[in-house]
Amino acid sequence: MEELASRENIINCFKATDSDGDGCLDYTEFVALLCKLDPEQFSEENENADFLLQHIDKDGDGRISFHEFVAYLFGDQAPDAEAGIANPAAAALRMVSDAAAASNVQGFHDALQKWLCALENGYLNSLPQSFSLEALSVAGELAGFIESIMKASDATKKTTAAVLGGQLTDFAKATNCCEQLEDFVACPNADKTFSKGAKDFGVMLPTDGVGTGDFKLHLVFKLHWQSGTAASLLFNSGQNIGFDGGGNTIFREGGTWGRAKTFGPGLCADIWYDLVVTRQAGILSAEADGRAIFPPVLMPDRISFVQLRPWRNEISVQEFSLSFDPTVASDSSAAVMSGVATPAAEGTDLCGSEHDCIACPAKKDEPTGCDFGVGMSCDVGTGDFTLRFVFKLRWQSHTAASLLFSSGQNVGFDGKGNSIFLEGGSWGRAALQGPALPADEWHDLVAVRSEGLLSIKVGRKPLCAPIRMTEAISSVKVRPWRNQVRVKELSIQRGLIDFNPHGAAAAALLSSILVEIKASIDSNVEAWPEDQMDEARTTYTQEVEKICDVLVQVSSSAGPTWLKYALLEARQLGASDCLPCVWERVIDASELQVPPYWDLDLMQGTSAGKGLGLEPGDTTNLLARVELSEVEFAVFQELLDSTFQKKYTRDRRGGKVPDRLELAKGWRVQNWQNYCEYLGRQDSIRAKLTSLRAQDIPINGIEVLKTAGLLDSLGMPLADDLNEQWLFHGTSEGAAMGITEGDFLINLAGSNAGTLYGRGVYLAESCTKSDEYSQENEEGLRCLLVCRATLGNVLYNDQKKCDPAFIHSCVAGPYQALLGDREKIRGTFREIIVYDEDQVYPEFILLYRRAYSS
């Protein structure tokens, strides 16, 4: 409102308008009050009054109490005598500007969250046009401050390194057994000869200041041998992360971990690996080249140094560093982190630990009972907090599964009629809020309480409307009730935080704020004078360019996940000039070799499908399905014709064999996350094949593959050194859409026809074989996927019944795929099976008809 009334004037007007003196205003009295306060902004038929009445009436009784009105006007902090109506959008904007001016990073984040919340609730529509122009201008000015957030975040972090750039640093200890070579450090030295019993120790990295806190360790290294040498990384607390244990395996042992536990094939010799070891809330995880080498594990011990332990091996090192933030406050609690119960976890007696989560309760075969699950104490009181809950439900069957606060309030995920519900404490009886969350899917819930108002989102979508919650909170727990809830994370922190690093959080918030401002401007196109609308749109374009530049800068430091969001934000903002730059950063950060034939302009942000290995908190993928061109259509019809074989097998279950498969339509799939994971698996197979070739072990392929060379004219080359091939997979159209949105799911393997060769992804060189597993849609069309498949070293099998040892040798041995030669045994078809879904990339969807000569 342009003319601001004083606090005393507002209160006196309220009392004067309350004709019956009951302390509440009905609709007529409320509109009359608004007209007194600002006659230019409000009238008796103004829609702004309707909006404000709905928002201010918290208890929904159709009347505005004095408490409700004052709480809306002034919030928890009453303005000065000369201040006017403290519209939340205007107040938040001032808070943002003040925080930036004071270089208050946390306050800046908090104020941005409140500003965005106010805009999402429509407060901007109750302010004059000049405020929208002011907001646009301020948003652009704030872009510069966001850059400093990233620098401020980096400045608080402490990094210590024993080896950097292949050179020993002054921090390195225990270097007497090491040797500095041109571009790496050899531990113990470059001349060591392998001998069973040589128990050398390598370079040591002191980690003063880490204590029991979080840290991130970075080790770039390679092993000289892969021969059960027990080479490992040793912490002062006695725990070892081993790279070449007995039977050439990854292992974990020592300290609180106890005796050695193995986790699959060890790291190959003579291959450089990038190992990242992270501890968060007492949970340790480790990844080599982006792939987990063992499940997360509890490790709350105090850390003062970490050391390389070559034992009977030799380790070459290019980097050995550790970073941590000594300024991080201990105002957070976690019951479950990375799928592991923390020392702070409570109520775990009924829960079970699974390979990647905590099950609450441990076992349940049907939706019955009234169980309570894992929880934690959390001293957040009546203040602001941010809670994160990563979970999935076993059933969607009105089981009343929920998250329970000590105040008695429940946030329910599967209520009556399969709905979201809020109940208990001051919320009273259950209030249904919309459809329940789907079962058997991971959900990432973030609940934020700001100034007594609780907002809940799953992914990036609100779970329900914001609701009042002012009670003191001392604990929170999972309440499965008649369901079973699996939990990957349950954590809470005082204050308002975001789960993306550096300034990416603020940049994303600010871009969302710009979108809300633009939406408000566009909605008032008829009400605004033409010159003012032109000014607003020009200002918007200028500020968007600034924001996009900042989005690219800060997101590139945060990594490919947040660069992906920067791309989506830039698109939403309409910043077409920024898109090429953002795409370039996304590709560079992810180190993805994007196929030259991909049309990046068609990639859209979508909800991530099942089977994708996204980071926690990341729920979005980039996806496009591009219709086949005339040339491609002809090539794929030739592929179907050339690989067709008129043979019957019992998998047809009495159905006739067609004479031809006639292509009707098709698409090429551009799935960003799935392709990233496919290339990552290729890197792993390449390392294994390199090791086999170094040992003069022959690599087996498939002779005279029927699909070989048939798609060469499309200019989509295959990796011959990895034995990459084009193969078919038959399914339904619905399943094909699910697979191409996400990935294959090994746990569903054989659901249509059995699992002769174990649970894996079944592929064929003949379209006739895959046609056996297709299903007809409403148009009479059937579906085949044409997939890239990295087969690596192929194990040949011509047994009538497959020996389980063959399957094991493909899962944990020297082979990566199995060729089942039923053509030799039964005169039917050869099948190819892989046991890792990341070895297959479904690149084409083909819809076709079965054709019969009769």
C-alpha positions in Angstrom: 0.0 0.0 0.0 1.4 3.4 -1.0 -0.1 5.4 1.9 1.1 3.6 5.1 -1.1 3.9 8.2 0.4 4.0 11.6 0.1 1.0 14.0 -2.1 3.0 16.4 -4.4 4.1 13.5 -4.8 0.5 12.3 -5.7 -0.8 15.8 -8.1 2.0 16.4 -9.7 1.4 13.0 -10.1 -2.3 13.8 -11.8 -1.5 17.1 -14.1 1.1 15.5 -15.1 -1.3 12.7 -15.9 -4.2 15.2 -19.4 -2.9 15.7 -20.5 -5.7 18.1 -17.3 -5.5 20.1 -16.7 -9.3 20.0 -13.1 -8.9 18.8 -13.8 -10.5 15.4 -14.7 -9.0 12.0 -17.1 -10.6 9.5 -16.6 -10.2 5.8 -18.5 -6.9 5.5 -16.6 -5.4 8.5 -13.3 -6.6 7.2 -13.7 -5.0 3.8 -14.8 -1.8 5.5 -11.6 -1.8 7.6 -9.4 -2.3 4.5 -11.2 0.5 2.7 -10.5 2.8 5.6 -6.8 1.9 5.7 -6.2 2.3 2.0 -9.1 3.4 -0.1 -7.0 3.5 -3.3 -6.0 -0.2 -3.0 -9.2 -1.7 -1.8 -12.9 -1.4 -2.6 -16.0 -3.3 -1.5 -15.7 -5.5 -4.7 -11.9 -5.8 -4.8 -10.6 -9.4 -5.2 -7.6 -8.5 -3.0 -9.9 -8.4 -0.1 -11.2 -11.9 -0.9 -7.6 -13.2 -1.1 -6.6 -11.6 2.2 -9.7 -12.9 4.0 -8.9 -16.5 3.0 -5.2 -16.1 4.0 -5.7 -14.3 7.3 -8.6 -16.5 8.5 -6.3 -19.2 10.0 -9.0 -21.1 11.8 -11.4 -21.1 8.9 -14.4 -19.8 10.8 -15.1 -17.1 8.2 -14.2 -14.3 10.6 -11.0 -12.3 11.4 -10.1 -12.1 15.0 -8.0 -9.2 16.3 -5.2 -11.7 17.0 -5.3 -13.0 13.4 -5.3 -9.5 11.9 -2.4 -8.2 14.0 -0.4 -11.4 13.4 -0.8 -10.8 9.7 0.0 -7.1 9.7 3.0 -7.2 12.0 4.2 -10.8 12.4 6.2 -11.5 15.5 8.0 -8.1 15.4 5.8 -5.0 15.6 7.0 -2.2 13.4 7.9 1.3 14.5 5.2 3.9 15.1 5.7 5.3 11.6 5.8 2.0 9.9 2.8 0.7 7.9 1.2 -2.6 7.1 4.1 -5.1 7.3 3.1 -7.0 4.2 5.2 -10.1 4.3 6.6 -9.7 0.8 7.7 -6.1 1.5 9.1 -7.1 4.9 11.0 -10.0 3.5 12.4 -7.9 0.8 13.8 -5.5 3.4 15.2 -8.4 5.3 17.0 -9.7 2.2 18.5 -6.3 1.5 19.6 -5.8 5.1 21.1 -9.2 5.3 23.1 -8.7 2.1 24.3 -5.3 3.3 25.5 -6.9 6.6 27.1 -9.8 4.8 24.9 -12.1 6.9 24.9 -15.3 4.8 22.5 -17.3 7.0 20.1 -14.4 7.4 20.2 -13.9 3.6 19.2 -17.5 3.0 16.4 -17.2 5.6 15.1 -14.0 4.1 15.1 -15.3 0.6 13.1 -18.3 1.7 10.6 -16.0 3.4 10.4 -13.7 0.4 9.7 -16.6 -1.9 7.1 -18.0 0.5 5.3 -14.7 0.6 5.3 -14.4 -3.2 4.1 -18.0 -3.7 1.2 -17.1 -1.3 0.2 -14.2 -3.6 1.1 -11.3 -1.3 2.5 -9.4 -4.3 -0.9 -8.9 -5.7 -1.9 -6.8 -2.6 0.9 -4.3 -3.3 1.1 -1.5 -5.8 2.8 -1.9 -9.2 5.8 0.1 -8.0 6.7 -2.7 -5.6 7.1 -5.2 -8.4 9.5 -2.9 -10.2 11.5 -2.3 -7.0 11.6 -6.1 -6.3 13.0 -6.7 -9.8 15.7 -4.1 -9.3 16.7 -5.5 -5.9 16.8 -9.0 -7.2 19.4 -8.0 -9.8 21.5 -6.2 -7.2 21.5 -9.2 -4.9 23.0 -11.4 -7.6 26.5 -10.0 -6.8 26.1 -10.9 -3.2 25.3 -14.5 -4.1 28.7 -14.8 -5.6 30.2 -13.9 -2.3 28.3 -16.7 -0.6 30.3 -19.2 -2.5 33.5 -17.5 -1.5 32.4 -17.2 2.1 31.5 -20.9 2.2 34.9 -21.9 0.8 36.7 -19.5 3.2 35.4 -21.3 6.3 36.5 -24.7 5.0 39.9 -26.0 6.0 41.8 -28.3 3.6 45.0 -30.2 4.5 46.9 -32.3 2.0 49.9 -34.7 2.1 50.1 -35.0 -1.7 48.8 -32.4 -4.2 49.5 -32.4 -8.0 51.6 -35.5 -7.5 54.0 -33.7 -5.1 54.6 -34.2 -1.4 53.5 -31.2 0.7 54.9 -29.9 4.0 52.0 -31.5 5.8 53.0 -35.0 4.8 54.3 -37.3 7.5 55.9 -40.7 7.6 57.5 -40.2 4.2 60.7 -42.1 4.9 59.4 -45.1 3.0 58.1 -43.1 0.1 59.7 -41.7 -3.1 58.9 -38.5 -4.9 58.8 -39.3 -8.7 58.1 -36.9 -11.5 54.3 -36.7 -11.3 53.3 -39.0 -8.3 54.5 -40.3 -5.0 55.4 -44.0 -4.7 54.5 -45.8 -1.4 56.7 -47.4 -0.3 59.1 -46.7 -3.2 59.3 -47.3 -6.9 61.7 -50.3 -6.6 59.8 -52.5 -4.3 59.5 -56.1 -5.4 56.4 -58.1 -4.3 57.0 -60.2 -1.3 54.5 -61.8 1.0 55.1 -60.3 4.4 56.5 -56.9 3.4 54.3 -54.8 5.7 55.2 -51.2 4.6 53.3 -48.1 5.6 53.0 -45.1 3.3 52.5 -41.4 3.6 50.5 -40.0 6.5 48.1 -37.1 6.6 47.5 -35.4 9.9 43.9 -34.2 10.3 44.0 -31.9 13.3 40.7 -30.2 13.9 38.4 -32.9 12.4 37.8 -34.7 15.7 34.4 -36.4 15.4 33.1 -34.0 12.8 32.2 -34.3 9.2 34.9 -34.5 6.5 35.6 -35.3 2.9 38.8 -37.2 2.0 40.1 -37.2 -1.6 42.7 -39.8 -2.8 43.8 -40.2 -6.4 45.9 -43.4 -6.6 46.7 -46.7 -8.4 47.8 -50.1 -7.2 50.8 -51.9 -8.5 49.3 -55.3 -8.1 45.9 -57.0 -7.7 46.9 -60.1 -5.8 45.3 -60.1 -2.3 47.9 -57.7 -1.0 45.7 -56.1 1.7 46.5 -52.6 0.5 44.3 -50.1 2.3 43.6 -46.7 3.8 44.1 -46.6 7.6 42.6 -44.3 10.1 44.1 -43.7 13.5 41.0 -45.2 15.1 42.0 -48.5 13.6 39.5 -48.8 10.8 40.8 -49.8 7.3 39.3 -49.3 3.9 40.9 -52.1 1.8 41.3 -52.2 -1.9 42.8 -55.6 -2.6 41.8 -58.1 0.1 41.7 -61.9 0.1 40.3 -63.2 -3.2 41.0 -59.7 -4.7 38.1 -57.9 -2.9 37.2 -54.6 -1.4 37.2 -55.0 2.4 36.5 -53.1 5.6 38.0 -54.0 9.0 39.5 -52.9 12.3 38.5 -50.7 15.2 34.8 -50.7 15.8 34.3 -52.4 12.4 35.8 -55.6 13.8 37.0 -58.4 11.5 37.3 -58.0 7.8 34.1 -57.9 5.7 34.4 -58.1 1.9 32.3 -56.2 -0.7 33.0 -57.5 -4.2 35.9 -57.3 -6.6 38.9 -55.3 -5.6 40.3 -52.4 -7.5 42.3 -53.3 -10.7 46.0 -52.8 -10.9 47.7 -50.0 -13.0 44.4 -48.0 -13.1 44.2 -44.5 -11.6 41.2 -44.3 -9.3 39.6 -41.2 -7.8 38.4 -42.2 -4.3 36.2 -39.9 -2.2 35.5 -40.8 1.4 32.8 -38.7 3.2 31.7 -38.7 6.8 28.4 -37.0 7.6 26.7 -37.2 11.0 28.9 -40.1 11.9 28.2 -42.2 8.8 31.1 -43.0 6.5 30.6 -43.6 2.7 33.2 -44.3 0.0 33.1 -44.0 -3.8 35.7 -44.9 -6.4 35.2 -43.0 -9.7 31.6 -42.1 -8.5 30.6 -45.7 -7.6 30.1 -46.8 -4.0 32.6 -49.5 -3.0 30.7 -50.6 0.1 27.5 -49.6 1.9 27.6 -46.6 4.3 28.8 -47.6 7.7 28.8 -46.1 11.2 32.1 -44.4 12.2 31.7 -41.8 15.0 35.4 -42.1 16.1 37.7 -39.1 16.7 40.1 -38.8 13.7 43.5 -37.3 14.1 45.3 -38.8 11.1 44.9 -41.1 8.1 47.6 -43.1 6.4 48.2 -45.2 3.3 48.9 -48.8 4.1 50.4 -50.5 1.1 51.1 -53.7 3.1 52.3 -56.1 0.4 51.5 -53.7 -2.5 52.8 -50.5 -3.9 50.6 -47.4 -4.1 51.2 -44.5 -6.5 49.6 -41.2 -5.3 48.7 -38.0 -7.2 46.5 -36.5 -4.5 45.9 -37.2 -0.8 43.8 -34.5 0.9 41.1 -33.9 3.4 38.7 -31.0 3.9 36.3 -30.1 6.7 34.5 -27.0 8.1 35.5 -26.3 11.7 32.9 -23.5 11.9 29.9 -25.8 11.4 27.7 -25.5 14.5 26.5 -28.6 16.4 22.9 -27.6 16.1 21.7 -30.6 14.0 20.6 -34.1 14.8 20.3 -37.2 12.7 18.7 -40.6 13.4 19.5 -42.1 10.0 22.1 -40.9 7.5 22.9 -42.6 4.2 20.7 -45.5 5.3 22.5 -46.2 8.5 21.3 -45.6 12.1 23.5 -43.0 13.8 24.5 -42.9 17.5 21.6 -40.5 18.1 19.0 -42.9 16.8 16.3 -43.9 19.2 13.5 -46.6 19.0 15.6 -48.9 16.8 14.6 -52.1 18.8 11.8 -52.8 16.4 13.7 -51.7 13.3 16.0 -53.7 10.9 19.1 -52.7 9.0 19.0 -53.4 5.3 21.7 -52.9 2.7 20.8 -49.2 2.0 18.2 -48.2 4.6 16.6 -48.8 8.0 13.3 -50.8 7.9 10.6 -49.7 10.4 9.6 -52.2 11.6 12.1 -54.9 10.6 9.5 -57.3 9.2 5.9 -56.9 8.2 4.1 -59.1 5.7 0.8 -57.3 5.5 -0.6 -53.8 6.4 -1.5 -54.4 10.1 -0.4 -53.5 13.6 0.6 -50.2 15.1 4.4 -50.0 15.2 6.7 -47.1 16.0 10.0 -46.7 14.2 13.3 -44.9 14.4 13.4 -41.4 15.9 15.6 -38.9 17.7 15.7 -36.1 20.2 16.1 -32.6 18.8 16.2 -29.5 20.9 14.8 -27.0 18.5 12.2 -25.6 20.9 9.8 -23.2 19.3 12.3 -21.9 16.8 12.8 -22.3 13.1 14.0 -25.7 11.9 14.6 -27.7 8.7 13.8 -31.4 8.7 14.7 -33.9 6.0 13.1 -37.3 5.7 14.1 -39.7 2.8 11.8 -42.7 2.8 9.5 -45.1 1.0 6.3 -46.9 2.0 5.7 -50.5 1.4 2.0 -50.1 0.9 -0.5 -47.5 -0.2 -3.5 -48.8 1.7 -4.8 -46.1 4.2 -2.3 -47.4 6.7 -1.9 -44.1 8.6 1.9 -44.1 8.2 3.2 -40.7 9.3 6.0 -38.7 10.9 5.2 -37.9 14.5 6.5 -34.8 16.4 6.8 -34.6 20.2 4.0 -32.0 20.1 1.6 -34.6 19.0 1.3 -33.4 15.4 1.4 -36.0 12.6 2.3 -35.5 9.0 0.6 -38.5 7.4 1.5 -40.1 4.0 -1.2 -42.8 3.6 -4.4 -41.8 5.3 -8.1 -42.6 4.9 -9.0 -42.9 1.2 -5.2 -43.1 0.5 -4.6 -39.5 1.2 -2.0 -37.1 2.8 -3.3 -36.0 6.2 -2.4 -33.6 9.1 -3.6 -34.4 12.6 -2.9 -34.3 16.3 -1.9 -31.6 18.8 -3.2 -28.2 17.9 -4.0 -29.5 14.4 -6.9 -31.5 15.8 -8.7 -34.2 13.9 -7.2 -35.5 10.7 -7.5 -33.1 7.8 -7.0 -34.7 4.4 -4.7 -32.9 2.0 -4.6 -34.8 -1.3 -3.5 -38.1 -2.7 -1.2 -40.4 -0.7 2.4 -40.8 -1.7 3.0 -43.8 -4.0 4.3 -47.0 -2.4 7.7 -48.5 -3.2 9.2 -45.2 -4.4 11.8 -43.1 -2.6 10.5 -39.8 -1.5 12.6 -36.8 -0.3 10.6 -34.7 2.1 11.8 -31.4 3.5 9.8 -29.7 6.3 10.7 -26.1 7.1 9.2 -24.1 10.1 9.7 -20.4 9.7 8.1 -18.0 12.3 5.6 -20.6 13.4 4.5 -21.6 9.9 5.3 -25.2 8.7 5.9 -25.8 4.9 6.4 -29.3 3.6 7.7 -30.3 0.2 8.4 -33.6 -1.4 11.0 -33.1 -4.1 10.2 -29.6 -5.3 6.4 -29.9 -4.9 4.5 -28.8 -1.8 2.9 -31.7 0.1 0.2 -29.5 1.5 -0.6 -25.8 2.2 1.6 -24.2 4.9 0.1 -24.8 8.4 0.5 -23.1 11.8 2.9 -25.0 14.1 4.2 -23.0 17.1 4.7 -25.8 19.7 8.1 -26.6 21.1 9.7 -29.6 19.4 11.9 -32.0 21.4 11.8 -35.1 19.3 10.5 -36.6 16.0 10.0 -40.2 15.1 8.7 -42.4 12.3 5.2 -43.9 12.9 4.7 -46.7 10.4 1.4 -47.8 12.2 0.0 -50.4 9.8 2.7 -49.8 7.2 6.4 -50.5 6.8 8.6 -47.5 6.2 12.1 -47.7 4.9 14.4 -44.8 5.8 17.5 -43.4 4.2 17.7 -40.2 6.1 16.0 -38.6 9.1 17.7 -35.4 10.2 16.8 -32.0 11.6 18.7 -28.7 12.1 17.8 -25.5 13.8 17.3 -22.6 11.4 16.5 -22.5 7.7 18.9 -24.4 5.5 19.0 -25.7 2.0 20.5 -29.1 0.9 22.4 -27.7 -2.0 25.9 -26.3 -1.5 27.6 -22.9 -1.7 25.6 -20.1 -3.4 23.6 -22.5 -5.5 20.8 -22.5 -3.0 20.5 -18.7 -3.0 20.8 -18.5 -6.7 18.0 -21.1 -7.2 15.8 -19.2 -4.7 16.4 -15.9 -6.3 15.6 -17.3 -9.8 12.3 -18.7 -8.4 11.5 -15.3 -6.9 12.0 -13.7 -10.3 9.6 -16.3 -11.8 7.0 -15.4 -9.2 7.4 -11.6 -9.8 7.1 -12.1 -13.6 3.9 -14.2 -13.0 2.5 -11.4 -11.0 3.3 -8.9 -13.6 1.8 -11.0 -16.4 -1.4 -11.5 -14.4 -1.8 -7.7 -14.2 -1.3 -7.0 -17.8 -4.7 -5.4 -18.2 -4.5 -3.4 -15.0 -1.1 -1.8 -15.5 -0.5 1.2 -17.8 1.3 0.2 -21.0 4.4 2.2 -20.3 4.7 0.7 -16.8 4.3 -2.8 -18.2 7.0 -2.2 -20.9 9.3 -0.9 -18.1 8.7 -4.0 -16.0 9.4 -6.4 -18.8 12.6 -4.6 -19.8 13.8 -4.6 -16.2 12.9 -8.3 -15.9 15.0 -9.2 -19.0 18.0 -7.2 -17.7 17.9 -8.8 -14.2 17.4 -12.3 -15.6 20.7 -12.0 -17.5 22.4 -11.2 -14.2 20.8 -14.0 -12.3 21.6 -16.6 -15.0 25.2 -15.5 -15.0 25.3 -16.1 -11.3 23.5 -19.4 -11.6 26.1 -20.7 -13.9 29.0 -19.5 -11.8 27.9 -20.8 -8.4 26.3 -24.0 -9.8 29.5 -25.0 -11.6 31.2 -25.1 -8.2 28.4 -27.2 -6.7 28.6 -29.9 -9.4 26.6 -31.4 -12.2 23.5 -32.0 -10.2 23.0 -28.3 -9.5 24.2 -27.2 -12.9 21.3 -29.3 -14.2 19.0 -27.3 -12.0 20.6 -24.1 -13.2 19.7 -25.1 -16.8 16.1 -25.7 -15.8 15.9 -22.4 -13.9 17.4 -20.5 -16.9 14.7 -22.1 -19.1 12.0 -21.2 -16.7 13.2 -17.6 -16.6 13.2 -17.5 -20.4 16.9 -16.7 -20.6 17.5 -18.2 -24.1 20.8 -16.4 -24.5 22.2 -18.1 -21.4 21.3 -21.7 -22.3 24.3 -22.5 -24.5 26.7 -21.4 -21.7 24.8 -23.4 -19.1 24.8 -26.5 -21.3 28.5 -26.2 -21.7 29.1 -26.0 -18.0 26.7 -29.0 -17.3 28.6 -31.2 -19.8 32.0 -30.1 -18.6 31.1 -30.7 -14.9 29.6 -34.1 -15.5 32.5 -35.1 -17.9 29.7 -36.6 -20.1 30.6 -37.3 -23.7 27.3 -36.2 -25.1 26.5 -38.0 -28.4 26.8 -35.5 -31.2 23.4 -36.4 -32.6 21.6 -35.4 -29.3 19.3 -32.4 -29.6 20.0 -30.6 -26.3 17.3 -28.0 -26.9 14.7 -30.7 -26.6 15.8 -31.9 -23.1 13.2 -31.2 -20.4 13.3 -31.5 -16.7 11.2 -34.5 -15.6 10.6 -36.4 -12.4 13.4 -39.0 -12.2 12.1 -42.5 -13.1 12.7 -45.7 -11.1 16.2 -47.2 -11.1 18.3 -44.0 -11.5 21.1 -43.5 -9.1 20.5 -39.8 -8.3 22.2 -38.0 -5.4 20.1 -37.6 -2.2 17.8 -34.6 -2.7 18.0 -34.7 -6.4 14.6 -35.7 -7.9 14.9 -34.3 -11.5 16.3 -35.8 -14.7 16.7 -34.4 -18.1 14.9 -36.3 -20.8 13.8 -36.1 -24.4 12.2 -38.6 -26.8 12.8 -37.6 -30.4 10.6 -39.0 -33.1 12.4 -41.1 -35.8 13.2 -39.3 -39.1 12.2 -40.9 -42.4 15.8 -42.1 -42.9 15.9 -43.6 -39.4 12.5 -45.2 -39.9 13.7 -47.0 -43.0 16.9 -48.2 -41.3 15.0 -49.7 -38.4 12.5 -51.4 -40.6 15.5 -53.0 -42.3 16.9 -54.0 -38.9 13.6 -55.8 -38.1 13.6 -57.5 -41.5 17.2 -58.6 -41.3 17.0 -60.1 -37.8 13.6 -61.7 -38.2 13.6 -65.5 -37.9 10.3 -67.5 -38.2 10.8 -69.8 -35.2 8.5 -70.9 -32.5 9.4 -71.3 -28.8 7.3 -72.2 -25.8 7.5 -68.6 -24.6 4.9 -67.8 -27.2 2.5 -69.9 -25.1 0.6 -71.3 -28.1 0.6 -68.0 -30.1 1.3 -67.9 -33.8 4.7 -66.7 -35.1 4.1 -63.7 -37.4 5.6 -63.5 -40.9 7.0 -60.0 -40.4 7.2 -57.1 -37.9 6.1 -53.9 -39.5 7.3 -50.7 -37.9 4.6 -48.1 -37.1 6.5 -45.4 -35.2 9.5 -44.9 -33.0 11.6 -42.5 -30.9 15.2 -42.0 -30.0 15.7 -41.6 -26.2 17.9 -38.9 -24.6 18.0 -39.8 -20.9 20.7 -37.7 -19.2 21.1 -39.6 -15.9 20.8 -43.1 -17.4 23.4 -42.3 -20.0 25.7 -40.9 -17.3 25.4 -44.1 -15.4 25.9 -46.2 -18.6 29.2 -44.4 -19.4 30.3 -44.8 -15.7 29.7 -48.6 -16.0 31.7 -48.6 -19.3 34.6 -47.0 -17.5 34.5 -49.8 -14.9 34.4 -52.5 -17.5 37.2 -50.8 -19.5 39.4 -51.0 -16.4 38.6 -54.7 -15.9 39.3 -55.5 -19.5 42.6 -53.6 -19.4 43.6 -55.7 -16.4 42.7 -58.9 -18.2 44.6 -58.0 -21.3 47.7 -57.1 -19.2 47.5 -60.6 -17.9 47.2 -62.0 -21.5 43.7 -63.3 -20.7 41.7 -63.4 -23.9 38.5 -61.3 -24.2 35.5 -63.2 -25.6 33.0 -61.6 -27.9 30.0 -63.0 -29.9 30.6 -64.4 -33.3 28.4 -63.3 -36.2 25.9 -61.2 -34.2 22.8 -60.7 -36.3 22.5 -57.0 -35.5 26.2 -56.2 -36.3 26.6 -53.3 -38.7 22.9 -52.8 -39.4 22.8 -49.4 -37.8 26.1 -48.1 -38.9 24.6 -45.7 -41.5 23.0 -43.7 -38.7 26.4 -42.5 -37.4 26.0 -43.8 -33.9 29.3 -45.6 -33.3 29.8 -48.4 -30.8 32.8 -48.9 -28.5 34.4 -52.0 -30.1 37.0 -52.3 -27.3 34.2 -52.9 -24.8 32.3 -55.2 -27.1 29.3 -52.8 -27.2 26.4 -54.0 -29.4 22.9 -53.2 -30.5 20.4 -55.7 -29.0 16.6 -56.0 -28.6 14.4 -56.2 -25.5 10.7 -56.9 -25.8 8.2 -55.4 -23.4 4.9 -53.4 -23.2 4.6 -49.8 -24.3 3.9 -48.7 -20.7 6.9 -50.6 -19.4 9.1 -49.2 -22.2 8.1 -45.6 -21.2 9.0 -46.4 -17.6 12.3 -47.9 -18.5 13.3 -45.0 -20.7 12.2 -42.5 -18.0 14.4 -44.4 -15.5 16.3 -47.6 -16.0 15.9 -51.3 -16.2 15.1 -52.9 -12.8 16.9 -56.2 -12.2 14.4 -57.1 -9.4 11.7 -57.3 -12.0 13.7 -59.5 -14.4 11.7 -62.4 -15.7 8.3 -61.1 -14.6 7.0 -61.9 -18.1 8.6 -65.2 -18.9 10.9 -66.7 -16.3 14.6 -66.5 -15.4 16.5 -69.4 -17.0 19.8 -67.6 -16.6 19.1 -65.8 -13.3 17.9 -62.3 -12.6 19.3 -60.0 -15.2 18.4 -57.9 -18.3 17.5 -60.3 -21.1 18.5 -59.2 -24.6 18.3 -60.8 -28.0 20.0 -60.4 -31.4 16.7 -61.5 -33.2 13.7 -59.3 -33.1 11.5 -62.5 -33.3 12.8 -63.6 -29.9 12.1 -60.3 -28.2 8.7 -60.1 -29.9 7.7 -63.1 -27.7 7.7 -60.9 -24.6 5.9 -57.9 -26.2 2.4 -56.9 -25.3 -0.3 -55.3 -27.5 -1.5 -51.8 -26.7 -5.0 -50.3 -27.5 -4.0 -49.5 -31.0 -2.9 -53.1 -31.7 0.8 -52.1 -31.6 3.6 -53.9 -29.8 6.9 -52.6 -28.4 10.6 -53.4 -28.7 13.5 -51.5 -27.2 16.7 -51.3 -29.2 19.5 -51.0 -26.6 23.1 -50.2 -26.5 24.7 -53.1 -24.4 28.3 -53.1 -23.1 29.0 -56.8 -23.0 32.7 -56.8 -22.1 34.1 -60.3 -21.6 31.3 -62.7 -22.6 30.8 -66.1 -21.0 29.5 -68.7 -23.4 27.0 -71.3 -22.1 25.4 -74.2 -24.1 24.0 -76.1 -21.1 20.3 -77.1 -21.0 20.2 -75.8 -17.4 22.6 -73.0 -16.5 25.0 -73.7 -13.6 24.7 -70.9 -10.9 28.5 -70.7 -11.0 28.3 -69.3 -14.5 26.0 -66.5 -13.3 28.3 -65.8 -10.3 31.3 -65.5 -12.6 29.5 -62.7 -14.5 28.4 -60.9 -11.3 31.7 -61.1 -9.3 34.2 -62.8 -11.7 36.1 -61.9 -14.9 33.0 -61.9 -17.2 30.4 -59.1 -17.7 27.7 -60.9 -19.8 26.4 -64.4 -20.5 25.6 -65.8 -23.9 23.0 -68.6 -23.6 23.1 -70.5 -26.9 19.6 -72.0 -27.2 20.1 -71.9 -30.9 22.7 -74.7 -30.6 20.7 -76.7 -27.9 17.1 -76.3 -29.1 17.4 -74.8 -32.6 15.8 -71.5 -31.4 17.6 -68.3 -30.4 20.7 -67.0 -28.7 20.0 -64.8 -25.7 22.4 -62.4 -24.0 22.1 -61.6 -20.3 23.8 -58.8 -18.3 23.5 -58.6 -14.5 24.0 -54.9 -14.1 21.3 -52.6 -15.4 23.9 -49.9 -16.0 25.4 -52.0 -18.8 22.3 -51.4 -21.0 21.1 -48.1 -22.4 17.7 -48.2 -24.0 18.2 -45.8 -26.9 15.2 -46.5 -29.2 11.5 -47.3 -28.7 9.9 -49.1 -31.6 6.1 -49.6 -31.9 5.2 -52.2 -34.6 2.5 -54.6 -35.8 2.7 -58.3 -36.2 2.0 -59.1 -39.9 0.7 -62.5 -41.1 0.7 -63.6 -44.7 -2.7 -65.2 -44.4 
